[in-house]
Amino acid sequence: MPKIIPIRDLKKTSEISQMCHESDEPIFITKNGYGDMVIMSMKMYEEKMFMSDAYRKLSAAEEQLKEGKTLDADGSLKGIREKYNV
């Protein structure tokens, strides 16, 4: 379940940092009862960015498949071998 804390609690920096590192989800910060910010540990941020990049690349690959922009594996390997004399 996501953690939601009011913005005034950000004064407790050590506690917030510990919560970020212990949580597997981002922490949502509210201001006047409305969502205002999201915070997370650097490790979680890097993992989220990695997954986002992977999903973006998969989406681009699926689009290329739909458009028929594919190459024959044997032909591609042959071209690489000829280019690099392997």
C-alpha positions as CSV (number, residue, x, y, z in Angstrom):
1,M,0.0,0.0,0.0
2,P,1.5,3.4,-0.9
3,K,2.6,5.7,1.8
4,I,1.1,9.2,1.8
5,I,2.4,11.9,4.1
6,P,1.7,15.6,4.5
7,I,4.3,18.1,3.3
8,R,4.9,19.3,6.9
9,D,6.5,15.9,7.7
10,L,9.3,16.6,5.3
11,K,11.0,18.3,8.2
12,K,11.8,14.9,9.5
13,T,14.5,14.3,6.9
14,S,16.2,11.2,8.6
15,E,12.8,9.5,9.0
16,I,11.8,10.3,5.4
17,S,15.1,9.0,4.1
18,Q,14.7,5.7,6.1
19,M,11.1,5.3,4.8
20,C,12.3,5.8,1.2
21,H,15.0,3.1,1.6
22,E,12.7,0.6,3.3
23,S,9.8,1.1,0.9
24,D,9.4,-0.7,-2.4
25,E,7.1,2.0,-3.6
26,P,7.3,5.8,-3.9
27,I,6.1,8.0,-1.1
28,F,3.4,10.5,-2.0
29,I,3.5,13.9,-0.4
30,T,0.3,15.9,0.0
31,K,-0.2,19.7,0.3
32,N,-3.5,21.0,1.6
33,G,-4.9,17.5,1.2
34,Y,-4.0,17.2,-2.5
35,G,-1.1,15.3,-4.2
36,D,1.9,17.5,-4.6
37,M,5.1,15.4,-4.9
38,V,6.5,11.9,-5.1
39,I,9.8,10.9,-3.5
40,M,11.8,7.6,-3.7
41,S,15.3,6.3,-3.1
42,M,17.9,6.6,-5.8
43,K,18.0,2.8,-6.1
44,M,14.3,2.7,-6.8
45,Y,14.5,5.7,-9.2
46,E,17.3,3.9,-11.2
47,E,15.2,0.7,-11.4
48,K,12.1,2.6,-12.5
49,M,14.2,4.4,-15.2
50,F,15.7,1.2,-16.4
51,M,12.3,-0.5,-16.7
52,S,10.9,2.6,-18.5
53,D,13.7,2.5,-21.0
54,A,13.1,-1.2,-21.5
55,Y,9.4,-0.7,-22.1
56,R,10.1,2.2,-24.5
57,K,12.5,0.0,-26.5
58,L,10.1,-2.9,-26.6
59,S,7.3,-0.6,-27.8
60,A,9.6,0.7,-30.6
61,A,10.5,-2.9,-31.6
62,E,6.8,-3.9,-31.7
63,E,6.1,-0.9,-33.9
64,Q,8.9,-1.9,-36.3
65,L,7.5,-5.4,-36.5
66,K,4.0,-4.0,-37.4
67,E,5.6,-1.9,-40.1
68,G,7.5,-4.8,-41.5
69,K,10.9,-3.2,-40.7
70,T,12.7,-6.4,-39.9
71,L,15.9,-7.9,-41.2
72,D,16.7,-11.5,-42.1
73,A,19.0,-12.9,-39.3
74,D,21.2,-14.9,-41.7
75,G,21.6,-11.9,-44.0
76,S,22.4,-9.6,-41.1
77,L,25.1,-12.0,-39.7
78,K,26.6,-12.5,-43.2
79,G,26.9,-8.7,-43.6
80,I,28.5,-8.3,-40.2
81,R,31.0,-11.1,-40.9
82,E,31.9,-9.5,-44.2
83,K,32.2,-6.0,-42.7
84,Y,34.5,-7.2,-39.9
85,N,36.2,-10.1,-41.7
86,V,35.1,-12.6,-39.1
